[in-house]
Amino acid sequence: MFRIGDLVEKHTGDYRAPGEVRAVFTVWDGGPTRYVVRHKAEGGGYFCHIYSEANLRKAGLPREVEGDPQPDA
């Protein structure tokens, strides 16, 4: 299970994409959980996709988060 703010990677199918969980919801009461993930677009800006938990896995910290440089490990 993921929480809002978790860094994840969409790892199934034809493409891989890092992103951040921005919302969590169920399709109906007691139904399957879905995750809205924000991805950074190559040309600038962002886009969101909706995934099931099976499509996602936890990602490591990016080297830079919104202008906050991460020290080298």
CHARMM internal coordinates of N, CA and C (Angstrom, degrees):
IC EDIT
DIST 1 N 1 CA 1.4529
DIST 1 CA 1 C 1.5313
ANGL 1 N 1 CA 1 C 108.58
DIST 1 C 2 N 1.3041
ANGL 1 CA 1 C 2 N 115.73
DIHE 1 N 1 CA 1 C 2 N 141.10
DIST 2 N 2 CA 1.4617
ANGL 1 C 2 N 2 CA 122.00
DIHE 1 CA 1 C 2 N 2 CA -179.63
DIST 2 CA 2 C 1.5259
ANGL 2 N 2 CA 2 C 109.80
DIHE 1 C 2 N 2 CA 2 C -112.89
DIST 2 C 3 N 1.3277
ANGL 2 CA 2 C 3 N 115.24
DIHE 2 N 2 CA 2 C 3 N 158.63
DIST 3 N 3 CA 1.4665
ANGL 2 C 3 N 3 CA 121.68
DIHE 2 CA 2 C 3 N 3 CA 178.26
DIST 3 CA 3 C 1.5215
ANGL 3 N 3 CA 3 C 109.62
DIHE 2 C 3 N 3 CA 3 C -120.20
DIST 3 C 4 N 1.3172
ANGL 3 CA 3 C 4 N 115.73
DIHE 3 N 3 CA 3 C 4 N 159.68
DIST 4 N 4 CA 1.4603
ANGL 3 C 4 N 4 CA 120.88
DIHE 3 CA 3 C 4 N 4 CA 175.66
DIST 4 CA 4 C 1.5243
ANGL 4 N 4 CA 4 C 108.11
DIHE 3 C 4 N 4 CA 4 C -57.42
DIST 4 C 5 N 1.3232
ANGL 4 CA 4 C 5 N 115.65
DIHE 4 N 4 CA 4 C 5 N 131.72
DIST 5 N 5 CA 1.4558
ANGL 4 C 5 N 5 CA 121.72
DIHE 4 CA 4 C 5 N 5 CA -179.15
DIST 5 CA 5 C 1.5181
ANGL 5 N 5 CA 5 C 113.84
DIHE 4 C 5 N 5 CA 5 C 98.01
DIST 5 C 6 N 1.3409
ANGL 5 CA 5 C 6 N 117.98
DIHE 5 N 5 CA 5 C 6 N -14.58
DIST 6 N 6 CA 1.4601
ANGL 5 C 6 N 6 CA 119.90
DIHE 5 CA 5 C 6 N 6 CA 178.68
DIST 6 CA 6 C 1.5268
ANGL 6 N 6 CA 6 C 110.28
DIHE 5 C 6 N 6 CA 6 C -65.19
DIST 6 C 7 N 1.3236
ANGL 6 CA 6 C 7 N 115.63
DIHE 6 N 6 CA 6 C 7 N 139.71
DIST 7 N 7 CA 1.4609
ANGL 6 C 7 N 7 CA 121.17
DIHE 6 CA 6 C 7 N 7 CA 172.65
DIST 7 CA 7 C 1.5149
ANGL 7 N 7 CA 7 C 107.28
DIHE 6 C 7 N 7 CA 7 C -87.55
DIST 7 C 8 N 1.3356
ANGL 7 CA 7 C 8 N 116.01
DIHE 7 N 7 CA 7 C 8 N 127.37
DIST 8 N 8 CA 1.4598
ANGL 7 C 8 N 8 CA 122.18
DIHE 7 CA 7 C 8 N 8 CA -175.26
DIST 8 CA 8 C 1.5206
ANGL 8 N 8 CA 8 C 110.02
DIHE 7 C 8 N 8 CA 8 C -132.98
DIST 8 C 9 N 1.3296
ANGL 8 CA 8 C 9 N 114.45
DIHE 8 N 8 CA 8 C 9 N 170.13
DIST 9 N 9 CA 1.4597
ANGL 8 C 9 N 9 CA 120.94
DIHE 8 CA 8 C 9 N 9 CA 172.26
DIST 9 CA 9 C 1.5162
ANGL 9 N 9 CA 9 C 108.08
DIHE 8 C 9 N 9 CA 9 C -130.49
DIST 9 C 10 N 1.3165
ANGL 9 CA 9 C 10 N 116.86
DIHE 9 N 9 CA 9 C 10 N 131.44
DIST 10 N 10 CA 1.4634
ANGL 9 C 10 N 10 CA 121.80
DIHE 9 CA 9 C 10 N 10 CA 170.86
DIST 10 CA 10 C 1.5232
ANGL 10 N 10 CA 10 C 103.55
DIHE 9 C 10 N 10 CA 10 C -79.42
DIST 10 C 11 N 1.3412
ANGL 10 CA 10 C 11 N 117.47
DIHE 10 N 10 CA 10 C 11 N 115.03
DIST 11 N 11 CA 1.4625
ANGL 10 C 11 N 11 CA 120.33
DIHE 10 CA 10 C 11 N 11 CA -169.95
DIST 11 CA 11 C 1.5218
ANGL 11 N 11 CA 11 C 114.43
DIHE 10 C 11 N 11 CA 11 C -119.14
DIST 11 C 12 N 1.3116
ANGL 11 CA 11 C 12 N 118.83
DIHE 11 N 11 CA 11 C 12 N 2.46
DIST 12 N 12 CA 1.4606
ANGL 11 C 12 N 12 CA 121.09
DIHE 11 CA 11 C 12 N 12 CA -178.73
DIST 12 CA 12 C 1.5262
ANGL 12 N 12 CA 12 C 110.71
DIHE 11 C 12 N 12 CA 12 C -104.37
DIST 12 C 13 N 1.3132
ANGL 12 CA 12 C 13 N 115.89
DIHE 12 N 12 CA 12 C 13 N 163.78
DIST 13 N 13 CA 1.4624
ANGL 12 C 13 N 13 CA 120.36
DIHE 12 CA 12 C 13 N 13 CA 174.17
DIST 13 CA 13 C 1.5195
ANGL 13 N 13 CA 13 C 113.70
DIHE 12 C 13 N 13 CA 13 C 78.60
DIST 13 C 14 N 1.3339
ANGL 13 CA 13 C 14 N 115.02
DIHE 13 N 13 CA 13 C 14 N -153.72
DIST 14 N 14 CA 1.4608
ANGL 13 C 14 N 14 CA 122.29
DIHE 13 CA 13 C 14 N 14 CA -172.20
DIST 14 CA 14 C 1.5130
ANGL 14 N 14 CA 14 C 115.25
DIHE 13 C 14 N 14 CA 14 C -79.72
DIST 14 C 15 N 1.3124
ANGL 14 CA 14 C 15 N 118.61
DIHE 14 N 14 CA 14 C 15 N -14.41
DIST 15 N 15 CA 1.4600
ANGL 14 C 15 N 15 CA 119.84
DIHE 14 CA 14 C 15 N 15 CA -177.61
DIST 15 CA 15 C 1.5163
ANGL 15 N 15 CA 15 C 111.10
DIHE 14 C 15 N 15 CA 15 C -142.58
DIST 15 C 16 N 1.3259
ANGL 15 CA 15 C 16 N 115.47
DIHE 15 N 15 CA 15 C 16 N 158.83
DIST 16 N 16 CA 1.4665
ANGL 15 C 16 N 16 CA 123.85
DIHE 15 CA 15 C 16 N 16 CA 175.55
DIST 16 CA 16 C 1.5144
ANGL 16 N 16 CA 16 C 106.97
DIHE 15 C 16 N 16 CA 16 C -114.72
DIST 16 C 17 N 1.3316
ANGL 16 CA 16 C 17 N 117.33
DIHE 16 N 16 CA 16 C 17 N 143.94
DIST 17 N 17 CA 1.4627
ANGL 16 C 17 N 17 CA 119.37
DIHE 16 CA 16 C 17 N 17 CA -179.01
DIST 17 CA 17 C 1.5272
ANGL 17 N 17 CA 17 C 110.30
DIHE 16 C 17 N 17 CA 17 C -154.18
DIST 17 C 18 N 1.3453
ANGL 17 CA 17 C 18 N 117.83
DIHE 17 N 17 CA 17 C 18 N 121.80
DIST 18 N 18 CA 1.4577
ANGL 17 C 18 N 18 CA 119.95
DIHE 17 CA 17 C 18 N 18 CA 174.58
DIST 18 CA 18 C 1.5201
ANGL 18 N 18 CA 18 C 109.86
DIHE 17 C 18 N 18 CA 18 C -76.20
DIST 18 C 19 N 1.3245
ANGL 18 CA 18 C 19 N 116.49
DIHE 18 N 18 CA 18 C 19 N 154.51
DIST 19 N 19 CA 1.4571
ANGL 18 C 19 N 19 CA 119.43
DIHE 18 CA 18 C 19 N 19 CA 178.28
DIST 19 CA 19 C 1.5094
ANGL 19 N 19 CA 19 C 111.60
DIHE 18 C 19 N 19 CA 19 C -171.12
DIST 19 C 20 N 1.3300
ANGL 19 CA 19 C 20 N 115.15
DIHE 19 N 19 CA 19 C 20 N -172.70
DIST 20 N 20 CA 1.4668
ANGL 19 C 20 N 20 CA 122.51
DIHE 19 CA 19 C 20 N 20 CA -179.00
DIST 20 CA 20 C 1.5193
ANGL 20 N 20 CA 20 C 108.80
DIHE 19 C 20 N 20 CA 20 C -129.02
DIST 20 C 21 N 1.3365
ANGL 20 CA 20 C 21 N 116.72
DIHE 20 N 20 CA 20 C 21 N 133.79
DIST 21 N 21 CA 1.4618
ANGL 20 C 21 N 21 CA 121.39
DIHE 20 CA 20 C 21 N 21 CA 177.10
DIST 21 CA 21 C 1.5268
ANGL 21 N 21 CA 21 C 108.25
DIHE 20 C 21 N 21 CA 21 C -69.14
DIST 21 C 22 N 1.3373
ANGL 21 CA 21 C 22 N 116.33
DIHE 21 N 21 CA 21 C 22 N 124.53
DIST 22 N 22 CA 1.4656
ANGL 21 C 22 N 22 CA 121.65
DIHE 21 CA 21 C 22 N 22 CA -178.10
DIST 22 CA 22 C 1.5221
ANGL 22 N 22 CA 22 C 112.88
DIHE 21 C 22 N 22 CA 22 C -111.88
DIST 22 C 23 N 1.3401
ANGL 22 CA 22 C 23 N 117.74
DIHE 22 N 22 CA 22 C 23 N -17.87
DIST 23 N 23 CA 1.4644
ANGL 22 C 23 N 23 CA 121.51
DIHE 22 CA 22 C 23 N 23 CA 178.24
DIST 23 CA 23 C 1.5247
ANGL 23 N 23 CA 23 C 109.13
DIHE 22 C 23 N 23 CA 23 C -158.75
DIST 23 C 24 N 1.3249
ANGL 23 CA 23 C 24 N 115.73
DIHE 23 N 23 CA 23 C 24 N 152.31
DIST 24 N 24 CA 1.4609
ANGL 23 C 24 N 24 CA 123.20
DIHE 23 CA 23 C 24 N 24 CA 176.72
DIST 24 CA 24 C 1.5198
ANGL 24 N 24 CA 24 C 107.02
DIHE 23 C 24 N 24 CA 24 C -132.75
DIST 24 C 25 N 1.3343
ANGL 24 CA 24 C 25 N 117.19
DIHE 24 N 24 CA 24 C 25 N 132.31
DIST 25 N 25 CA 1.4639
ANGL 24 C 25 N 25 CA 120.00
DIHE 24 CA 24 C 25 N 25 CA -179.74
DIST 25 CA 25 C 1.5211
ANGL 25 N 25 CA 25 C 110.24
DIHE 24 C 25 N 25 CA 25 C -153.57
DIST 25 C 26 N 1.3377
ANGL 25 CA 25 C 26 N 116.02
DIHE 25 N 25 CA 25 C 26 N 164.96
DIST 26 N 26 CA 1.4551
ANGL 25 C 26 N 26 CA 121.43
DIHE 25 CA 25 C 26 N 26 CA 171.59
DIST 26 CA 26 C 1.5157
ANGL 26 N 26 CA 26 C 108.24
DIHE 25 C 26 N 26 CA 26 C -108.87
DIST 26 C 27 N 1.3125
ANGL 26 CA 26 C 27 N 115.68
DIHE 26 N 26 CA 26 C 27 N 148.45
DIST 27 N 27 CA 1.4579
ANGL 26 C 27 N 27 CA 121.36
DIHE 26 CA 26 C 27 N 27 CA -178.06
DIST 27 CA 27 C 1.5293
ANGL 27 N 27 CA 27 C 110.06
DIHE 26 C 27 N 27 CA 27 C -66.98
DIST 27 C 28 N 1.3154
ANGL 27 CA 27 C 28 N 117.29
DIHE 27 N 27 CA 27 C 28 N -37.26
DIST 28 N 28 CA 1.4671
ANGL 27 C 28 N 28 CA 123.93
DIHE 27 CA 27 C 28 N 28 CA 173.04
DIST 28 CA 28 C 1.5202
ANGL 28 N 28 CA 28 C 106.85
DIHE 27 C 28 N 28 CA 28 C -149.12
DIST 28 C 29 N 1.3263
ANGL 28 CA 28 C 29 N 117.47
DIHE 28 N 28 CA 28 C 29 N 165.90
DIST 29 N 29 CA 1.4662
ANGL 28 C 29 N 29 CA 120.26
DIHE 28 CA 28 C 29 N 29 CA -179.23
DIST 29 CA 29 C 1.5206
ANGL 29 N 29 CA 29 C 109.99
DIHE 28 C 29 N 29 CA 29 C -54.02
DIST 29 C 30 N 1.3222
ANGL 29 CA 29 C 30 N 116.33
DIHE 29 N 29 CA 29 C 30 N 121.65
DIST 30 N 30 CA 1.4533
ANGL 29 C 30 N 30 CA 121.08
DIHE 29 CA 29 C 30 N 30 CA -179.41
DIST 30 CA 30 C 1.5150
ANGL 30 N 30 CA 30 C 114.05
DIHE 29 C 30 N 30 CA 30 C 79.68
DIST 30 C 31 N 1.3235
ANGL 30 CA 30 C 31 N 117.06
DIHE 30 N 30 CA 30 C 31 N 0.84
DIST 31 N 31 CA 1.4646
ANGL 30 C 31 N 31 CA 121.34
DIHE 30 CA 30 C 31 N 31 CA -178.56
DIST 31 CA 31 C 1.5176
ANGL 31 N 31 CA 31 C 112.12
DIHE 30 C 31 N 31 CA 31 C -81.94
DIST 31 C 32 N 1.3306
ANGL 31 CA 31 C 32 N 116.57
DIHE 31 N 31 CA 31 C 32 N -174.14
DIST 32 N 32 CA 1.4508
ANGL 31 C 32 N 32 CA 121.10
DIHE 31 CA 31 C 32 N 32 CA -177.62
DIST 32 CA 32 C 1.5365
ANGL 32 N 32 CA 32 C 111.84
DIHE 31 C 32 N 32 CA 32 C -66.45
DIST 32 C 33 N 1.3208
ANGL 32 CA 32 C 33 N 115.66
DIHE 32 N 32 CA 32 C 33 N 144.01
DIST 33 N 33 CA 1.4587
ANGL 32 C 33 N 33 CA 121.48
DIHE 32 CA 32 C 33 N 33 CA 178.28
DIST 33 CA 33 C 1.5222
ANGL 33 N 33 CA 33 C 109.47
DIHE 32 C 33 N 33 CA 33 C -81.75
DIST 33 C 34 N 1.3227
ANGL 33 CA 33 C 34 N 115.41
DIHE 33 N 33 CA 33 C 34 N 139.62
DIST 34 N 34 CA 1.4667
ANGL 33 C 34 N 34 CA 121.86
DIHE 33 CA 33 C 34 N 34 CA 176.14
DIST 34 CA 34 C 1.5191
ANGL 34 N 34 CA 34 C 108.91
DIHE 33 C 34 N 34 CA 34 C -125.37
DIST 34 C 35 N 1.3310
ANGL 34 CA 34 C 35 N 115.36
DIHE 34 N 34 CA 34 C 35 N 153.75
DIST 35 N 35 CA 1.4683
ANGL 34 C 35 N 35 CA 122.70
DIHE 34 CA 34 C 35 N 35 CA -177.33
DIST 35 CA 35 C 1.5184
ANGL 35 N 35 CA 35 C 109.75
DIHE 34 C 35 N 35 CA 35 C -124.84
DIST 35 C 36 N 1.3207
ANGL 35 CA 35 C 36 N 116.33
DIHE 35 N 35 CA 35 C 36 N 128.12
DIST 36 N 36 CA 1.4602
ANGL 35 C 36 N 36 CA 121.41
DIHE 35 CA 35 C 36 N 36 CA 173.49
DIST 36 CA 36 C 1.5300
ANGL 36 N 36 CA 36 C 105.79
DIHE 35 C 36 N 36 CA 36 C -90.92
DIST 36 C 37 N 1.3289
ANGL 36 CA 36 C 37 N 115.69
DIHE 36 N 36 CA 36 C 37 N 121.19
DIST 37 N 37 CA 1.4623
ANGL 36 C 37 N 37 CA 121.56
DIHE 36 CA 36 C 37 N 37 CA -177.24
DIST 37 CA 37 C 1.5228
ANGL 37 N 37 CA 37 C 109.16
DIHE 36 C 37 N 37 CA 37 C -117.50
DIST 37 C 38 N 1.3395
ANGL 37 CA 37 C 38 N 115.50
DIHE 37 N 37 CA 37 C 38 N 129.25
DIST 38 N 38 CA 1.4657
ANGL 37 C 38 N 38 CA 121.63
DIHE 37 CA 37 C 38 N 38 CA 177.49
DIST 38 CA 38 C 1.5231
ANGL 38 N 38 CA 38 C 108.30
DIHE 37 C 38 N 38 CA 38 C -92.64
DIST 38 C 39 N 1.3334
ANGL 38 CA 38 C 39 N 114.75
DIHE 38 N 38 CA 38 C 39 N 127.98
DIST 39 N 39 CA 1.4611
ANGL 38 C 39 N 39 CA 122.42
DIHE 38 CA 38 C 39 N 39 CA 177.78
DIST 39 CA 39 C 1.5236
ANGL 39 N 39 CA 39 C 108.78
DIHE 38 C 39 N 39 CA 39 C -114.70
DIST 39 C 40 N 1.3115
ANGL 39 CA 39 C 40 N 116.06
DIHE 39 N 39 CA 39 C 40 N 147.39
DIST 40 N 40 CA 1.4606
ANGL 39 C 40 N 40 CA 121.31
DIHE 39 CA 39 C 40 N 40 CA 175.09
DIST 40 CA 40 C 1.5280
ANGL 40 N 40 CA 40 C 108.25
DIHE 39 C 40 N 40 CA 40 C -83.41
DIST 40 C 41 N 1.3301
ANGL 40 CA 40 C 41 N 116.98
DIHE 40 N 40 CA 40 C 41 N 128.25
DIST 41 N 41 CA 1.4583
ANGL 40 C 41 N 41 CA 122.02
DIHE 40 CA 40 C 41 N 41 CA -179.85
DIST 41 CA 41 C 1.5258
ANGL 41 N 41 CA 41 C 110.58
DIHE 40 C 41 N 41 CA 41 C -80.35
DIST 41 C 42 N 1.3248
ANGL 41 CA 41 C 42 N 117.06
DIHE 41 N 41 CA 41 C 42 N 144.22
DIST 42 N 42 CA 1.4649
ANGL 41 C 42 N 42 CA 121.45
DIHE 41 CA 41 C 42 N 42 CA -179.68
DIST 42 CA 42 C 1.5156
ANGL 42 N 42 CA 42 C 112.55
DIHE 41 C 42 N 42 CA 42 C -58.38
DIST 42 C 43 N 1.3026
ANGL 42 CA 42 C 43 N 118.22
DIHE 42 N 42 CA 42 C 43 N -38.57
DIST 43 N 43 CA 1.4605
ANGL 42 C 43 N 43 CA 121.92
DIHE 42 CA 42 C 43 N 43 CA -177.32
DIST 43 CA 43 C 1.5201
ANGL 43 N 43 CA 43 C 113.84
DIHE 42 C 43 N 43 CA 43 C -86.40
DIST 43 C 44 N 1.3217
ANGL 43 CA 43 C 44 N 117.22
DIHE 43 N 43 CA 43 C 44 N 6.06
DIST 44 N 44 CA 1.4635
ANGL 43 C 44 N 44 CA 121.81
DIHE 43 CA 43 C 44 N 44 CA -177.26
DIST 44 CA 44 C 1.5137
ANGL 44 N 44 CA 44 C 110.25
DIHE 43 C 44 N 44 CA 44 C 108.59
DIST 44 C 45 N 1.2895
ANGL 44 CA 44 C 45 N 116.47
DIHE 44 N 44 CA 44 C 45 N 155.25
DIST 45 N 45 CA 1.4498
ANGL 44 C 45 N 45 CA 121.52
DIHE 44 CA 44 C 45 N 45 CA -179.40
DIST 45 CA 45 C 1.5182
ANGL 45 N 45 CA 45 C 111.88
DIHE 44 C 45 N 45 CA 45 C 81.86
DIST 45 C 46 N 1.3354
ANGL 45 CA 45 C 46 N 115.61
DIHE 45 N 45 CA 45 C 46 N -167.58
DIST 46 N 46 CA 1.4582
ANGL 45 C 46 N 46 CA 121.97
DIHE 45 CA 45 C 46 N 46 CA -175.20
DIST 46 CA 46 C 1.5207
ANGL 46 N 46 CA 46 C 109.63
DIHE 45 C 46 N 46 CA 46 C -138.91
DIST 46 C 47 N 1.3358
ANGL 46 CA 46 C 47 N 115.59
DIHE 46 N 46 CA 46 C 47 N 161.49
DIST 47 N 47 CA 1.4587
ANGL 46 C 47 N 47 CA 121.66
DIHE 46 CA 46 C 47 N 47 CA 171.49
DIST 47 CA 47 C 1.5282
ANGL 47 N 47 CA 47 C 107.71
DIHE 46 C 47 N 47 CA 47 C -143.60
DIST 47 C 48 N 1.3280
ANGL 47 CA 47 C 48 N 116.61
DIHE 47 N 47 CA 47 C 48 N 157.69
DIST 48 N 48 CA 1.4578
ANGL 47 C 48 N 48 CA 121.59
DIHE 47 CA 47 C 48 N 48 CA -179.44
DIST 48 CA 48 C 1.5200
ANGL 48 N 48 CA 48 C 110.41
DIHE 47 C 48 N 48 CA 48 C -119.74
DIST 48 C 49 N 1.3285
ANGL 48 CA 48 C 49 N 115.28
DIHE 48 N 48 CA 48 C 49 N 142.82
DIST 49 N 49 CA 1.4599
ANGL 48 C 49 N 49 CA 122.63
DIHE 48 CA 48 C 49 N 49 CA 172.78
DIST 49 CA 49 C 1.5198
ANGL 49 N 49 CA 49 C 108.36
DIHE 48 C 49 N 49 CA 49 C -128.54
DIST 49 C 50 N 1.3157
ANGL 49 CA 49 C 50 N 116.06
DIHE 49 N 49 CA 49 C 50 N 156.57
DIST 50 N 50 CA 1.4543
ANGL 49 C 50 N 50 CA 122.48
DIHE 49 CA 49 C 50 N 50 CA 177.82
DIST 50 CA 50 C 1.5242
ANGL 50 N 50 CA 50 C 108.21
DIHE 49 C 50 N 50 CA 50 C -107.47
DIST 50 C 51 N 1.3600
ANGL 50 CA 50 C 51 N 116.35
DIHE 50 N 50 CA 50 C 51 N 131.47
DIST 51 N 51 CA 1.4607
ANGL 50 C 51 N 51 CA 121.55
DIHE 50 CA 50 C 51 N 51 CA -176.66
DIST 51 CA 51 C 1.5269
ANGL 51 N 51 CA 51 C 110.67
DIHE 50 C 51 N 51 CA 51 C -132.72
DIST 51 C 52 N 1.3265
ANGL 51 CA 51 C 52 N 115.08
DIHE 51 N 51 CA 51 C 52 N 157.64
DIST 52 N 52 CA 1.4608
ANGL 51 C 52 N 52 CA 120.62
DIHE 51 CA 51 C 52 N 52 CA 166.70
DIST 52 CA 52 C 1.5230
ANGL 52 N 52 CA 52 C 107.72
DIHE 51 C 52 N 52 CA 52 C -85.51
DIST 52 C 53 N 1.3197
ANGL 52 CA 52 C 53 N 116.53
DIHE 52 N 52 CA 52 C 53 N 165.26
DIST 53 N 53 CA 1.4612
ANGL 52 C 53 N 53 CA 120.68
DIHE 52 CA 52 C 53 N 53 CA -179.01
DIST 53 CA 53 C 1.5284
ANGL 53 N 53 CA 53 C 111.97
DIHE 52 C 53 N 53 CA 53 C -60.36
DIST 53 C 54 N 1.3384
ANGL 53 CA 53 C 54 N 116.99
DIHE 53 N 53 CA 53 C 54 N -32.02
DIST 54 N 54 CA 1.4659
ANGL 53 C 54 N 54 CA 121.26
DIHE 53 CA 53 C 54 N 54 CA -178.08
DIST 54 CA 54 C 1.5262
ANGL 54 N 54 CA 54 C 112.70
DIHE 53 C 54 N 54 CA 54 C -63.77
DIST 54 C 55 N 1.3299
ANGL 54 CA 54 C 55 N 118.22
DIHE 54 N 54 CA 54 C 55 N -23.17
DIST 55 N 55 CA 1.4587
ANGL 54 C 55 N 55 CA 122.10
DIHE 54 CA 54 C 55 N 55 CA -178.92
DIST 55 CA 55 C 1.5256
ANGL 55 N 55 CA 55 C 113.34
DIHE 54 C 55 N 55 CA 55 C -84.63
DIST 55 C 56 N 1.3327
ANGL 55 CA 55 C 56 N 116.99
DIHE 55 N 55 CA 55 C 56 N -9.12
DIST 56 N 56 CA 1.4656
ANGL 55 C 56 N 56 CA 120.89
DIHE 55 CA 55 C 56 N 56 CA -171.65
DIST 56 CA 56 C 1.5182
ANGL 56 N 56 CA 56 C 112.27
DIHE 55 C 56 N 56 CA 56 C -119.73
DIST 56 C 57 N 1.3379
ANGL 56 CA 56 C 57 N 115.16
DIHE 56 N 56 CA 56 C 57 N 153.50
DIST 57 N 57 CA 1.4580
ANGL 56 C 57 N 57 CA 121.64
DIHE 56 CA 56 C 57 N 57 CA 169.22
DIST 57 CA 57 C 1.5214
ANGL 57 N 57 CA 57 C 107.78
DIHE 56 C 57 N 57 CA 57 C -143.58
DIST 57 C 58 N 1.3381
ANGL 57 CA 57 C 58 N 115.97
DIHE 57 N 57 CA 57 C 58 N 156.78
DIST 58 N 58 CA 1.4680
ANGL 57 C 58 N 58 CA 120.50
DIHE 57 CA 57 C 58 N 58 CA 179.10
DIST 58 CA 58 C 1.5134
ANGL 58 N 58 CA 58 C 109.06
DIHE 57 C 58 N 58 CA 58 C -61.08
DIST 58 C 59 N 1.3301
ANGL 58 CA 58 C 59 N 115.77
DIHE 58 N 58 CA 58 C 59 N 142.14
DIST 59 N 59 CA 1.4617
ANGL 58 C 59 N 59 CA 121.46
DIHE 58 CA 58 C 59 N 59 CA 177.50
DIST 59 CA 59 C 1.5184
ANGL 59 N 59 CA 59 C 108.70
DIHE 58 C 59 N 59 CA 59 C -112.26
DIST 59 C 60 N 1.3137
ANGL 59 CA 59 C 60 N 115.96
DIHE 59 N 59 CA 59 C 60 N 157.89
DIST 60 N 60 CA 1.4539
ANGL 59 C 60 N 60 CA 120.77
DIHE 59 CA 59 C 60 N 60 CA 174.85
DIST 60 CA 60 C 1.5206
ANGL 60 N 60 CA 60 C 109.84
DIHE 59 C 60 N 60 CA 60 C -75.66
DIST 60 C 61 N 1.3284
ANGL 60 CA 60 C 61 N 116.20
DIHE 60 N 60 CA 60 C 61 N 171.15
DIST 61 N 61 CA 1.4618
ANGL 60 C 61 N 61 CA 120.40
DIHE 60 CA 60 C 61 N 61 CA 178.86
DIST 61 CA 61 C 1.5244
ANGL 61 N 61 CA 61 C 110.28
DIHE 60 C 61 N 61 CA 61 C -68.60
DIST 61 C 62 N 1.3305
ANGL 61 CA 61 C 62 N 116.99
DIHE 61 N 61 CA 61 C 62 N 138.14
DIST 62 N 62 CA 1.4689
ANGL 61 C 62 N 62 CA 118.75
DIHE 61 CA 61 C 62 N 62 CA 175.26
DIST 62 CA 62 C 1.5215
ANGL 62 N 62 CA 62 C 109.57
DIHE 61 C 62 N 62 CA 62 C -69.97
DIST 62 C 63 N 1.3217
ANGL 62 CA 62 C 63 N 117.13
DIHE 62 N 62 CA 62 C 63 N 160.26
DIST 63 N 63 CA 1.4677
ANGL 62 C 63 N 63 CA 120.80
DIHE 62 CA 62 C 63 N 63 CA 179.74
DIST 63 CA 63 C 1.5192
ANGL 63 N 63 CA 63 C 110.92
DIHE 62 C 63 N 63 CA 63 C -68.76
DIST 63 C 64 N 1.3290
ANGL 63 CA 63 C 64 N 117.62
DIHE 63 N 63 CA 63 C 64 N -26.15
DIST 64 N 64 CA 1.4541
ANGL 63 C 64 N 64 CA 120.50
DIHE 63 CA 63 C 64 N 64 CA 177.77
DIST 64 CA 64 C 1.5235
ANGL 64 N 64 CA 64 C 108.86
DIHE 63 C 64 N 64 CA 64 C -142.57
DIST 64 C 65 N 1.3216
ANGL 64 CA 64 C 65 N 116.92
DIHE 64 N 64 CA 64 C 65 N 128.63
DIST 65 N 65 CA 1.4593
ANGL 64 C 65 N 65 CA 122.00
DIHE 64 CA 64 C 65 N 65 CA -179.94
DIST 65 CA 65 C 1.5225
ANGL 65 N 65 CA 65 C 108.10
DIHE 64 C 65 N 65 CA 65 C -117.69
DIST 65 C 66 N 1.3513
ANGL 65 CA 65 C 66 N 117.05
DIHE 65 N 65 CA 65 C 66 N 110.36
DIST 66 N 66 CA 1.4583
ANGL 65 C 66 N 66 CA 122.68
DIHE 65 CA 65 C 66 N 66 CA 176.15
DIST 66 CA 66 C 1.5279
ANGL 66 N 66 CA 66 C 112.61
DIHE 65 C 66 N 66 CA 66 C 43.76
DIST 66 C 67 N 1.3445
ANGL 66 CA 66 C 67 N 116.52
DIHE 66 N 66 CA 66 C 67 N 52.37
DIST 67 N 67 CA 1.4508
ANGL 66 C 67 N 67 CA 120.40
DIHE 66 CA 66 C 67 N 67 CA 174.51
DIST 67 CA 67 C 1.5281
ANGL 67 N 67 CA 67 C 115.14
DIHE 66 C 67 N 67 CA 67 C 82.08
DIST 67 C 68 N 1.3420
ANGL 67 CA 67 C 68 N 117.49
DIHE 67 N 67 CA 67 C 68 N 3.07
DIST 68 N 68 CA 1.4601
ANGL 67 C 68 N 68 CA 120.86
DIHE 67 CA 67 C 68 N 68 CA 179.75
DIST 68 CA 68 C 1.5251
ANGL 68 N 68 CA 68 C 108.11
DIHE 67 C 68 N 68 CA 68 C -104.33
DIST 68 C 69 N 1.3434
ANGL 68 CA 68 C 69 N 118.40
DIHE 68 N 68 CA 68 C 69 N 94.45
DIST 69 N 69 CA 1.4703
ANGL 68 C 69 N 69 CA 121.12
DIHE 68 CA 68 C 69 N 69 CA -175.27
DIST 69 CA 69 C 1.5234
ANGL 69 N 69 CA 69 C 111.50
DIHE 68 C 69 N 69 CA 69 C -61.07
DIST 69 C 70 N 1.3037
ANGL 69 CA 69 C 70 N 115.71
DIHE 69 N 69 CA 69 C 70 N 140.20
DIST 70 N 70 CA 1.4606
ANGL 69 C 70 N 70 CA 122.11
DIHE 69 CA 69 C 70 N 70 CA 175.96
DIST 70 CA 70 C 1.5253
ANGL 70 N 70 CA 70 C 108.49
DIHE 69 C 70 N 70 CA 70 C -94.80
DIST 70 C 71 N 1.3129
ANGL 70 CA 70 C 71 N 118.16
DIHE 70 N 70 CA 70 C 71 N 138.49
DIST 71 N 71 CA 1.4734
ANGL 70 C 71 N 71 CA 119.42
DIHE 70 CA 70 C 71 N 71 CA 178.10
DIST 71 CA 71 C 1.5051
ANGL 71 N 71 CA 71 C 110.42
DIHE 70 C 71 N 71 CA 71 C -66.98
DIST 71 C 72 N 1.3312
ANGL 71 CA 71 C 72 N 116.86
DIHE 71 N 71 CA 71 C 72 N 152.49
DIST 72 N 72 CA 1.4520
ANGL 71 C 72 N 72 CA 121.34
DIHE 71 CA 71 C 72 N 72 CA 176.61
DIST 72 CA 72 C 1.5228
ANGL 72 N 72 CA 72 C 109.49
DIHE 71 C 72 N 72 CA 72 C -65.93
DIST 72 C 73 N 1.3074
ANGL 72 CA 72 C 73 N 115.31
DIHE 72 N 72 CA 72 C 73 N 139.23
DIST 73 N 73 CA 1.4817
ANGL 72 C 73 N 73 CA 119.57
DIHE 72 CA 72 C 73 N 73 CA -179.67
DIST 73 CA 73 C 1.5082
ANGL 73 N 73 CA 73 C 110.36
DIHE 72 C 73 N 73 CA 73 C -88.66
END
COOR INIT
IC SEED 1 N 1 CA 1 C
IC BUILD
